[in-house]
Amino acid sequence: MLNIVLFGPPGAGKGTQSEKIIEKYHLTHISTGDLFRKHLSEGTELGKLAKKYMDEGELVPDEVVIRMVDLKIKEKKDTSGFIFDGFPRTVNQAKALDGLLENRRQPISGMILLEVDEEELKKRILLRAETSGRSDDQDMEKINNRIRVYKEETLPVAGYYQKQGKLYGIKGVGSIEEIFQAICKAIDGLRV
């Protein structure tokens, strides 16, 4: 089973590349944003619990997020693997995900880190704002904050996987196809 964490700062191209990876390797996409929307719209117990925290302006606790991820993994029995997009966001989440997958003897195969410098990220996000309609893509203060939060809170997850020998840095600048080919080379090396 192939289990990939697709990782990188806001604007690195994770959404674009995850679609291509899913198509080529037939992986099941797990996005915490999608899981939140599903549980909230269906009014599940986990959705109500997440909503309570969100309504109070707090982060949804790791335990709730992990339970949502666990349910998604359990419901997808016939898959060749998973691609985790936007998750894990903290080292604690990475440890919990490792535990969850190791219980199934399906560990993380590798983390693909899209590396893009900050100025390029800002240009991309502003360009994306023209079509995304997302208010956080249009406000430079919000963009700077998202990049800061990524560096301070999320980037340490890459170090966690690097210590396990599972981090694969990919230069996230170039054509979509060039970047995808570099990602495929890293993934194919995991499957040997």
N, CA and C atoms as a LAMMPS dump frame, in Angstrom:
ITEM: TIMESTEP
0
ITEM: NUMBER OF ATOMS
576
ITEM: BOX BOUNDS ff ff ff
-5.0000000000000000e+02 5.0000000000000000e+02
-5.0000000000000000e+02 5.0000000000000000e+02
-5.0000000000000000e+02 5.0000000000000000e+02
ITEM: ATOMS id mol type element x y z
1 1 1 N 0.842 -1.178 0
2 1 2 C 0 0 0
3 1 3 C 0.886 1.24 0
4 2 1 N 0.498 2.227 -0.781
5 2 2 C 1.244 3.471 -0.915
6 2 3 C 0.51 4.571 -0.149
7 3 1 N 1.133 5.099 0.882
8 3 2 C 0.54 6.177 1.678
9 3 3 C 1.467 7.383 1.637
10 4 1 N 0.988 8.458 1.033
11 4 2 C 1.787 9.655 0.785
12 4 3 C 1.211 10.838 1.542
13 5 1 N 2.086 11.623 2.16
14 5 2 C 1.691 12.92 2.703
15 5 3 C 2.194 13.948 1.691
16 6 1 N 1.268 14.719 1.109
17 6 2 C 1.645 15.796 0.195
18 6 3 C 1.699 17.072 1.019
19 7 1 N 2.836 17.743 0.984
20 7 2 C 3.118 18.795 1.944
21 7 3 C 3.726 19.999 1.258
22 8 1 N 3.499 21.159 1.821
23 8 2 C 4.099 22.38 1.307
24 8 3 C 3.329 23.582 1.788
25 9 1 N 3.905 24.749 1.61
26 9 2 C 3.254 25.975 2.066
27 9 3 C 2.046 26.329 1.207
28 10 1 N 1.22 27.273 1.681
29 10 2 C 0.094 27.727 0.872
30 10 3 C 0.608 28.251 -0.468
31 11 1 N -0.024 27.826 -1.556
32 11 2 C 0.373 28.293 -2.88
33 11 3 C 1.458 27.466 -3.544
34 12 1 N 1.871 26.369 -2.923
35 12 2 C 2.953 25.546 -3.48
36 12 3 C 2.49 24.676 -4.646
37 13 1 N 1.188 24.499 -4.794
38 13 2 C 0.676 23.673 -5.894
39 13 3 C 0.197 22.307 -5.455
40 14 1 N -0.081 22.145 -4.176
41 14 2 C -0.511 20.84 -3.658
42 14 3 C -1.802 20.366 -4.32
43 15 1 N -2.764 21.259 -4.467
44 15 2 C -4.046 20.864 -5.07
45 15 3 C -3.873 20.37 -6.497
46 16 1 N -3.111 21.096 -7.276
47 16 2 C -2.852 20.728 -8.671
48 16 3 C -2.151 19.384 -8.75
49 17 1 N -1.105 19.212 -7.953
50 17 2 C -0.321 17.982 -8.028
51 17 3 C -1.065 16.791 -7.422
52 18 1 N -1.868 17.02 -6.375
53 18 2 C -2.57 15.886 -5.76
54 18 3 C -3.528 15.25 -6.763
55 19 1 N -4.197 16.061 -7.577
56 19 2 C -5.108 15.507 -8.598
57 19 3 C -4.357 14.589 -9.555
58 20 1 N -3.179 15.003 -9.977
59 20 2 C -2.387 14.202 -10.915
60 20 3 C -1.87 12.915 -10.254
61 21 1 N -1.449 13.023 -8.984
62 21 2 C -0.953 11.852 -8.25
63 21 3 C -2.082 10.841 -8.055
64 22 1 N -3.251 11.329 -7.665
65 22 2 C -4.414 10.451 -7.443
66 22 3 C -4.746 9.689 -8.72
67 23 1 N -4.754 10.408 -9.838
68 23 2 C -5.095 9.778 -11.124
69 23 3 C -4.07 8.715 -11.513
70 24 1 N -2.8 9.016 -11.372
71 24 2 C -1.761 8.076 -11.813
72 24 3 C -1.642 6.864 -10.894
73 25 1 N -1.705 7.081 -9.582
74 25 2 C -1.437 5.996 -8.635
75 25 3 C -2.702 5.405 -8.004
76 26 1 N -3.873 5.925 -8.395
77 26 2 C -5.174 5.415 -7.915
78 26 3 C -5.26 5.451 -6.385
79 27 1 N -4.881 6.575 -5.821
80 27 2 C -4.907 6.744 -4.377
81 27 3 C -6.214 7.391 -3.939
82 28 1 N -6.59 7.151 -2.705
83 28 2 C -7.754 7.795 -2.107
84 28 3 C -7.296 9.09 -1.466
85 29 1 N -7.962 10.175 -1.818
86 29 2 C -7.61 11.504 -1.324
87 29 3 C -8.24 11.732 0.047
88 30 1 N -7.425 12.125 1.012
89 30 2 C -7.944 12.484 2.329
90 30 3 C -7.509 13.917 2.63
91 31 1 N -8.498 14.793 2.651
92 31 2 C -8.291 16.204 2.957
93 31 3 C -9.117 16.534 4.186
94 32 1 N -8.482 17.111 5.194
95 32 2 C -9.238 17.428 6.407
96 32 3 C -10.309 18.475 6.117
97 33 1 N -10.045 19.38 5.19
98 33 2 C -11.075 20.36 4.819
99 33 3 C -12.318 19.671 4.278
100 34 1 N -12.114 18.686 3.389
101 34 2 C -13.24 17.915 2.846
102 34 3 C -13.953 17.141 3.953
103 35 1 N -13.173 16.555 4.877
104 35 2 C -13.776 15.792 5.969
105 35 3 C -14.618 16.693 6.866
106 36 1 N -14.104 17.882 7.189
107 36 2 C -14.878 18.817 8.007
108 36 3 C -16.194 19.154 7.32
109 37 1 N -16.126 19.51 6.024
110 37 2 C -17.347 19.889 5.292
111 37 3 C -18.348 18.738 5.282
112 38 1 N -17.868 17.509 5.076
113 38 2 C -18.747 16.343 5.036
114 38 3 C -19.438 16.147 6.385
115 39 1 N -18.672 16.142 7.454
116 39 2 C -19.242 15.892 8.777
117 39 3 C -20.17 17.033 9.218
118 40 1 N -19.82 18.269 8.857
119 40 2 C -20.679 19.405 9.207
120 40 3 C -21.996 19.336 8.44
121 41 1 N -21.913 19.071 7.126
122 41 2 C -23.137 19.043 6.312
123 41 3 C -24.044 17.874 6.668
124 42 1 N -23.458 16.757 7.097
125 42 2 C -24.261 15.58 7.461
126 42 3 C -24.706 15.618 8.925
127 43 1 N -24.196 16.586 9.678
128 43 2 C -24.587 16.719 11.077
129 43 3 C -24.198 15.527 11.937
130 44 1 N -23.059 14.902 11.612
131 44 2 C -22.604 13.746 12.394
132 44 3 C -22.175 14.194 13.79
133 45 1 N -21.985 13.221 14.66
134 45 2 C -21.513 13.516 16.018
135 45 3 C -20.185 14.274 15.96
136 46 1 N -19.266 13.804 15.103
137 46 2 C -17.973 14.479 14.968
138 46 3 C -18.137 15.871 14.363
139 47 1 N -19.072 16.005 13.423
140 47 2 C -19.332 17.315 12.814
141 47 3 C -19.844 18.315 13.832
142 48 1 N -20.754 17.862 14.692
143 48 2 C -21.295 18.744 15.741
144 48 3 C -20.206 19.142 16.73
145 49 1 N -19.344 18.186 17.053
146 49 2 C -18.246 18.464 17.971
147 49 3 C -17.269 19.477 17.354
148 50 1 N -16.922 19.28 16.082
149 50 2 C -16.024 20.199 15.384
150 50 3 C -16.648 21.597 15.304
151 51 1 N -17.941 21.643 14.999
152 51 2 C -18.651 22.924 14.868
153 51 3 C -18.608 23.708 16.172
154 52 1 N -18.742 23 17.286
155 52 2 C -18.711 23.652 18.596
156 52 3 C -17.391 24.417 18.772
157 53 1 N -16.28 23.772 18.428
158 53 2 C -14.98 24.43 18.548
159 53 3 C -14.841 25.569 17.541
160 54 1 N -15.273 25.318 16.321
161 54 2 C -15.146 26.33 15.269
162 54 3 C -15.981 27.566 15.603
163 55 1 N -17.192 27.358 16.128
164 55 2 C -18.067 28.473 16.49
165 55 3 C -17.455 29.335 17.595
166 56 1 N -16.615 28.715 18.427
167 56 2 C -15.949 29.45 19.499
168 56 3 C -14.611 30.041 19.034
169 57 1 N -14.314 29.867 17.734
170 57 2 C -13.082 30.412 17.176
171 57 3 C -11.845 29.63 17.557
172 58 1 N -12.043 28.399 18.006
173 58 2 C -10.913 27.57 18.414
174 58 3 C -10.58 26.552 17.323
175 59 1 N -9.342 26.042 17.37
176 59 2 C -8.959 24.961 16.463
177 59 3 C -9.664 23.682 16.893
178 60 1 N -10.043 22.89 15.916
179 60 2 C -10.635 21.588 16.212
180 60 3 C -9.521 20.715 16.782
181 61 1 N -9.733 20.103 17.963
182 61 2 C -8.674 19.301 18.592
183 61 3 C -8.217 18.133 17.708
184 62 1 N -6.942 17.787 17.856
185 62 2 C -6.362 16.695 17.085
186 62 3 C -7.186 15.416 17.199
187 63 1 N -7.678 15.125 18.39
188 63 2 C -8.439 13.89 18.613
189 63 3 C -9.65 13.8 17.67
190 64 1 N -10.339 14.917 17.468
191 64 2 C -11.516 14.94 16.593
192 64 3 C -11.088 14.742 15.139
193 65 1 N -10.024 15.435 14.743
194 65 2 C -9.52 15.322 13.366
195 65 3 C -9.083 13.88 13.081
196 66 1 N -8.345 13.287 14.023
197 66 2 C -7.858 11.915 13.851
198 66 3 C -9.033 10.942 13.728
199 67 1 N -10.08 11.156 14.51
200 67 2 C -11.254 10.27 14.428
201 67 3 C -11.902 10.367 13.047
202 68 1 N -11.953 11.576 12.483
203 68 2 C -12.508 11.749 11.133
204 68 3 C -11.65 11.02 10.101
205 69 1 N -10.328 11.16 10.223
206 69 2 C -9.396 10.495 9.301
207 69 3 C -9.536 8.977 9.439
208 70 1 N -9.615 8.492 10.656
209 70 2 C -9.753 7.058 10.913
210 70 3 C -11.021 6.502 10.249
211 71 1 N -12.126 7.21 10.378
212 71 2 C -13.378 6.758 9.742
213 71 3 C -13.235 6.68 8.227
214 72 1 N -12.576 7.679 7.642
215 72 2 C -12.374 7.699 6.184
216 72 3 C -11.512 6.507 5.749
217 73 1 N -10.455 6.223 6.499
218 73 2 C -9.583 5.091 6.168
219 73 3 C -10.369 3.782 6.258
220 74 1 N -11.166 3.631 7.31
221 74 2 C -11.951 2.411 7.5
222 74 3 C -12.956 2.19 6.385
223 75 1 N -13.522 3.288 5.863
224 75 2 C -14.558 3.126 4.833
225 75 3 C -13.961 2.813 3.457
226 76 1 N -12.66 3.028 3.271
227 76 2 C -12.003 2.788 1.984
228 76 3 C -11.138 1.53 2.051
229 77 1 N -11.778 0.374 2.047
230 77 2 C -11.047 -0.896 2.169
231 77 3 C -10.339 -1.29 0.869
232 78 1 N -10.938 -0.98 -0.265
233 78 2 C -10.371 -1.372 -1.562
234 78 3 C -9.658 -0.199 -2.21
235 79 1 N -8.504 0.133 -1.683
236 79 2 C -7.717 1.229 -2.241
237 79 3 C -6.267 0.788 -2.307
238 80 1 N -5.536 1.388 -3.24
239 80 2 C -4.111 1.059 -3.331
240 80 3 C -3.286 1.951 -2.413
241 81 1 N -3.966 2.867 -1.716
242 81 2 C -3.271 3.728 -0.768
243 81 3 C -3.991 5.053 -0.614
244 82 1 N -3.373 5.919 0.176
245 82 2 C -3.966 7.216 0.499
246 82 3 C -2.983 8.329 0.215
247 83 1 N -3.528 9.48 -0.151
248 83 2 C -2.73 10.702 -0.211
249 83 3 C -3.355 11.659 0.796
250 84 1 N -2.552 12.072 1.754
251 84 2 C -3.009 12.973 2.804
252 84 3 C -2.643 14.397 2.39
253 85 1 N -3.652 15.247 2.274
254 85 2 C -3.501 16.594 1.756
255 85 3 C -3.966 17.576 2.843
256 86 1 N -3.045 18.398 3.338
257 86 2 C -3.387 19.338 4.392
258 86 3 C -3.417 18.687 5.763
259 87 1 N -2.877 17.502 5.834
260 87 2 C -2.855 16.747 7.085
261 87 3 C -1.695 15.77 7.006
262 88 1 N -0.933 15.59 8.023
263 88 2 C -0.991 16.222 9.335
264 88 3 C -0.421 17.644 9.313
265 89 1 N -0.956 18.507 10.184
266 89 2 C -0.501 19.891 10.284
267 89 3 C 0.41 20.138 11.486
268 90 1 N 0.453 19.18 12.382
269 90 2 C 1.312 19.311 13.57
270 90 3 C 2.042 17.986 13.795
271 91 1 N 3.119 18.051 14.557
272 91 2 C 3.868 16.827 14.868
273 91 3 C 2.976 15.86 15.649
274 92 1 N 2.149 16.383 16.549
275 92 2 C 1.232 15.502 17.292
276 92 3 C 0.275 14.774 16.35
277 93 1 N -0.232 15.474 15.33
278 93 2 C -1.099 14.823 14.344
279 93 3 C -0.324 13.773 13.559
280 94 1 N 0.934 14.063 13.226
281 94 2 C 1.76 13.098 12.485
282 94 3 C 1.985 11.836 13.309
283 95 1 N 2.247 12.013 14.593
284 95 2 C 2.437 10.855 15.476
285 95 3 C 1.152 10.039 15.577
286 96 1 N 0.018 10.726 15.698
287 96 2 C -1.271 10.028 15.795
288 96 3 C -1.571 9.289 14.491
289 97 1 N -1.271 9.922 13.346
290 97 2 C -1.491 9.269 12.051
291 97 3 C -0.601 8.043 11.923
292 98 1 N 0.657 8.16 12.321
293 98 2 C 1.564 7.006 12.282
294 98 3 C 0.998 5.854 13.109
295 99 1 N 0.518 6.165 14.299
296 99 2 C -0.055 5.127 15.158
297 99 3 C -1.257 4.464 14.522
298 100 1 N -2.114 5.273 13.932
299 100 2 C -3.318 4.782 13.265
300 100 3 C -2.963 3.828 12.125
301 101 1 N -1.988 4.221 11.317
302 101 2 C -1.606 3.417 10.151
303 101 3 C -0.779 2.19 10.54
304 102 1 N 0.057 2.342 11.556
305 102 2 C 0.869 1.203 11.983
306 102 3 C -0.003 0.094 12.567
307 103 1 N -1.104 0.471 13.221
308 103 2 C -2.053 -0.535 13.721
309 103 3 C -2.622 -1.376 12.583
310 104 1 N -2.654 -0.791 11.378
311 104 2 C -3.159 -1.492 10.191
312 104 3 C -2.014 -2.069 9.353
313 105 1 N -0.792 -1.905 9.821
314 105 2 C 0.414 -2.316 9.089
315 105 3 C 0.468 -1.666 7.704
316 106 1 N 0.109 -0.371 7.668
317 106 2 C 0.098 0.408 6.429
318 106 3 C 0.766 1.762 6.685
319 107 1 N 2.052 1.794 7.023
320 107 2 C 2.687 3.055 7.425
321 107 3 C 2.781 4.074 6.282
322 108 1 N 3.088 5.306 6.663
323 108 2 C 3.345 6.351 5.678
324 108 3 C 4.563 5.913 4.856
325 109 1 N 4.408 5.935 3.538
326 109 2 C 5.513 5.563 2.638
327 109 3 C 6.51 6.702 2.522
328 110 1 N 5.993 7.927 2.449
329 110 2 C 6.862 9.079 2.319
330 110 3 C 6.083 10.369 2.325
331 111 1 N 6.808 11.453 2.599
332 111 2 C 6.238 12.794 2.522
333 111 3 C 6.88 13.496 1.338
334 112 1 N 6.04 14.002 0.449
335 112 2 C 6.504 14.797 -0.685
336 112 3 C 6.349 16.256 -0.29
337 113 1 N 7.461 16.971 -0.164
338 113 2 C 7.46 18.377 0.235
339 113 3 C 7.717 19.244 -0.99
340 114 1 N 6.721 20.031 -1.372
341 114 2 C 6.89 20.975 -2.477
342 114 3 C 7.568 22.227 -1.925
343 115 1 N 8.756 22.499 -2.439
344 115 2 C 9.568 23.614 -1.95
345 115 3 C 9.488 24.791 -2.917
346 116 1 N 8.959 25.903 -2.409
347 116 2 C 8.781 27.114 -3.215
348 116 3 C 9.149 28.308 -2.339
349 117 1 N 9.929 29.271 -2.894
350 117 2 C 10.327 30.414 -2.071
351 117 3 C 9.132 31.343 -1.817
352 118 1 N 9.265 32.134 -0.77
353 118 2 C 8.147 32.939 -0.269
354 118 3 C 7.607 33.939 -1.285
355 119 1 N 8.474 34.603 -2.024
356 119 2 C 7.998 35.594 -3.006
357 119 3 C 7.157 34.929 -4.092
358 120 1 N 7.593 33.757 -4.552
359 120 2 C 6.832 33.013 -5.565
360 120 3 C 5.475 32.591 -5
361 121 1 N 5.451 32.158 -3.738
362 121 2 C 4.187 31.768 -3.106
363 121 3 C 3.203 32.931 -3.118
364 122 1 N 3.671 34.102 -2.733
365 122 2 C 2.798 35.279 -2.686
366 122 3 C 2.24 35.608 -4.072
367 123 1 N 3.093 35.538 -5.093
368 123 2 C 2.636 35.799 -6.468
369 123 3 C 1.549 34.797 -6.871
370 124 1 N 1.787 33.537 -6.581
371 124 2 C 0.835 32.489 -6.954
372 124 3 C -0.509 32.665 -6.253
373 125 1 N -0.45 32.97 -4.958
374 125 2 C -1.695 33.112 -4.197
375 125 3 C -2.496 34.304 -4.711
376 126 1 N -1.823 35.414 -4.992
377 126 2 C -2.518 36.58 -5.53
378 126 3 C -3.112 36.284 -6.909
379 127 1 N -2.392 35.526 -7.711
380 127 2 C -2.901 35.13 -9.022
381 127 3 C -4.108 34.203 -8.864
382 128 1 N -4.003 33.261 -7.935
383 128 2 C -5.11 32.338 -7.671
384 128 3 C -6.342 33.094 -7.175
385 129 1 N -6.128 34.209 -6.486
386 129 2 C -7.24 35.004 -5.942
387 129 3 C -8.183 35.479 -7.041
388 130 1 N -7.636 35.658 -8.239
389 130 2 C -8.457 36.136 -9.354
390 130 3 C -9.532 35.127 -9.748
391 131 1 N -9.291 33.841 -9.463
392 131 2 C -10.264 32.815 -9.84
393 131 3 C -10.868 32.073 -8.652
394 132 1 N -10.203 32.116 -7.489
395 132 2 C -10.647 31.293 -6.363
396 132 3 C -11.837 31.866 -5.619
397 133 1 N -11.925 33.176 -5.556
398 133 2 C -12.979 33.803 -4.779
399 133 3 C -12.72 33.735 -3.281
400 134 1 N -11.588 33.173 -2.883
401 134 2 C -11.262 33.062 -1.454
402 134 3 C -10.744 34.405 -0.944
403 135 1 N -11.355 34.905 0.118
404 135 2 C -10.935 36.202 0.664
405 135 3 C -9.512 36.134 1.218
406 136 1 N -9.107 34.95 1.723
407 136 2 C -7.756 34.843 2.277
408 136 3 C -6.685 34.791 1.194
409 137 1 N -7.091 34.65 -0.073
410 137 2 C -6.148 34.713 -1.191
411 137 3 C -5.969 36.152 -1.688
412 138 1 N -6.802 37.073 -1.21
413 138 2 C -6.8 38.434 -1.74
414 138 3 C -6.177 39.462 -0.806
415 139 1 N -5.953 39.101 0.428
416 139 2 C -5.494 40.026 1.454
417 139 3 C -4.048 39.696 1.826
418 140 1 N -3.127 40.627 1.534
419 140 2 C -1.7 40.364 1.755
420 140 3 C -1.399 40.088 3.229
421 141 1 N -2.118 40.741 4.14
422 141 2 C -1.896 40.482 5.568
423 141 3 C -2.25 39.028 5.902
424 142 1 N -3.356 38.541 5.341
425 142 2 C -3.769 37.155 5.582
426 142 3 C -2.799 36.172 4.921
427 143 1 N -2.313 36.526 3.741
428 143 2 C -1.343 35.67 3.043
429 143 3 C -0.066 35.551 3.878
430 144 1 N 0.437 36.687 4.344
431 144 2 C 1.657 36.68 5.173
432 144 3 C 1.439 35.864 6.443
433 145 1 N 0.264 35.983 7.042
434 145 2 C -0.027 35.234 8.256
435 145 3 C -0.071 33.731 7.979
436 146 1 N -0.693 33.335 6.863
437 146 2 C -0.764 31.91 6.509
438 146 3 C 0.639 31.334 6.307
439 147 1 N 1.514 32.084 5.658
440 147 2 C 2.886 31.626 5.435
441 147 3 C 3.633 31.545 6.77
442 148 1 N 3.436 32.54 7.646
443 148 2 C 4.073 32.539 8.964
444 148 3 C 3.623 31.329 9.782
445 149 1 N 2.31 31.065 9.799
446 149 2 C 1.772 29.924 10.551
447 149 3 C 2.339 28.619 9.991
448 150 1 N 2.436 28.527 8.672
449 150 2 C 3.027 27.332 8.049
450 150 3 C 4.453 27.122 8.564
451 151 1 N 5.263 28.181 8.524
452 151 2 C 6.668 28.061 8.939
453 151 3 C 6.79 27.691 10.414
454 152 1 N 5.986 28.33 11.256
455 152 2 C 6.126 28.142 12.7
456 152 3 C 5.468 26.858 13.212
457 153 1 N 4.279 26.539 12.689
458 153 2 C 3.496 25.451 13.27
459 153 3 C 3.465 24.18 12.432
460 154 1 N 3.515 24.331 11.116
461 154 2 C 3.33 23.178 10.246
462 154 3 C 4.646 22.599 9.734
463 155 1 N 5.596 23.434 9.38
464 155 2 C 6.867 22.968 8.823
465 155 3 C 7.602 21.96 9.715
466 156 1 N 7.489 22.031 11.044
467 156 2 C 8.15 21.017 11.87
468 156 3 C 7.722 19.575 11.551
469 157 1 N 6.568 19.396 10.931
470 157 2 C 6.128 18.052 10.541
471 157 3 C 7.107 17.459 9.523
472 158 1 N 7.659 18.306 8.652
473 158 2 C 8.645 17.824 7.679
474 158 3 C 9.871 17.265 8.398
475 159 1 N 10.302 17.934 9.46
476 159 2 C 11.436 17.444 10.244
477 159 3 C 11.138 16.098 10.897
478 160 1 N 9.894 15.919 11.302
479 160 2 C 9.467 14.657 11.913
480 160 3 C 9.643 13.505 10.922
481 161 1 N 9.2 13.708 9.675
482 161 2 C 9.334 12.65 8.666
483 161 3 C 10.772 12.536 8.159
484 162 1 N 11.513 13.638 8.188
485 162 2 C 12.917 13.583 7.776
486 162 3 C 13.702 12.668 8.722
487 163 1 N 13.411 12.742 10.02
488 163 2 C 14.09 11.884 10.999
489 163 3 C 13.804 10.408 10.734
490 164 1 N 12.667 10.122 10.081
491 164 2 C 12.304 8.739 9.745
492 164 3 C 12.863 8.328 8.38
493 165 1 N 13.532 9.259 7.683
494 165 2 C 14.045 8.971 6.349
495 165 3 C 12.954 8.927 5.29
496 166 1 N 11.839 9.638 5.546
497 166 2 C 10.688 9.573 4.644
498 166 3 C 10.377 10.907 3.955
499 167 1 N 11.277 11.874 4.039
500 167 2 C 11.033 13.196 3.452
501 167 3 C 11.689 13.289 2.08
502 168 1 N 10.906 13.725 1.099
503 168 2 C 11.396 13.875 -0.273
504 168 3 C 11.063 15.286 -0.74
505 169 1 N 12.08 16.152 -0.743
506 169 2 C 11.883 17.527 -1.183
507 169 3 C 11.859 17.606 -2.696
508 170 1 N 10.861 18.3 -3.214
509 170 2 C 10.7 18.478 -4.657
510 170 3 C 10.652 19.973 -4.943
511 171 1 N 11.478 20.426 -5.871
512 171 2 C 11.452 21.837 -6.267
513 171 3 C 10.097 22.107 -6.916
514 172 1 N 9.317 22.975 -6.29
515 172 2 C 7.952 23.243 -6.747
516 172 3 C 7.843 24.4 -7.722
517 173 1 N 8.926 24.674 -8.453
518 173 2 C 8.918 25.745 -9.441
519 173 3 C 9.277 25.135 -10.788
520 174 1 N 8.532 25.525 -11.812
521 174 2 C 8.695 24.977 -13.154
522 174 3 C 7.318 24.698 -13.703
523 175 1 N 7.251 23.962 -14.803
524 175 2 C 5.937 23.646 -15.354
525 175 3 C 5.264 22.603 -14.469
526 176 1 N 3.953 22.559 -14.525
527 176 2 C 3.193 21.574 -13.752
528 176 3 C 3.694 20.174 -14.069
529 177 1 N 3.951 19.909 -15.334
530 177 2 C 4.383 18.572 -15.755
531 177 3 C 5.795 18.246 -15.252
532 178 1 N 6.71 19.235 -15.282
533 178 2 C 8.068 19.007 -14.771
534 178 3 C 8.036 18.66 -13.276
535 179 1 N 7.231 19.398 -12.54
536 179 2 C 7.118 19.143 -11.096
537 179 3 C 6.504 17.767 -10.87
538 180 1 N 5.48 17.445 -11.658
539 180 2 C 4.822 16.142 -11.52
540 180 3 C 5.797 14.998 -11.808
541 181 1 N 6.63 15.15 -12.819
542 181 2 C 7.605 14.102 -13.143
543 181 3 C 8.593 13.898 -11.997
544 182 1 N 9.009 14.985 -11.359
545 182 2 C 9.925 14.877 -10.214
546 182 3 C 9.227 14.159 -9.049
547 183 1 N 7.943 14.461 -8.847
548 183 2 C 7.174 13.793 -7.793
549 183 3 C 7.058 12.3 -8.1
550 184 1 N 6.745 11.967 -9.348
551 184 2 C 6.604 10.56 -9.746
552 184 3 C 7.909 9.794 -9.532
553 185 1 N 9.016 10.423 -9.839
554 185 2 C 10.311 9.772 -9.64
555 185 3 C 10.501 9.43 -8.158
556 186 1 N 10.135 10.369 -7.267
557 186 2 C 10.247 10.116 -5.828
558 186 3 C 9.289 9.001 -5.402
559 187 1 N 8.043 9.057 -5.88
560 187 2 C 7.047 8.038 -5.493
561 187 3 C 7.452 6.677 -6.019
562 188 1 N 7.91 6.617 -7.258
563 188 2 C 8.307 5.317 -7.822
564 188 3 C 9.467 4.718 -7.036
565 189 1 N 10.328 5.565 -6.48
566 189 2 C 11.418 5.086 -5.637
567 189 3 C 10.922 4.494 -4.33
568 190 1 N 9.752 4.954 -3.877
569 190 2 C 9.159 4.413 -2.648
570 190 3 C 8.589 3.015 -2.859
571 191 1 N 8.217 2.721 -4.091
572 191 2 C 7.494 1.478 -4.388
573 191 3 C 8.421 0.305 -4.673
574 192 1 N 9.724 0.556 -4.699
575 192 2 C 10.673 -0.513 -5.031
576 192 3 C 10.764 -1.532 -3.911
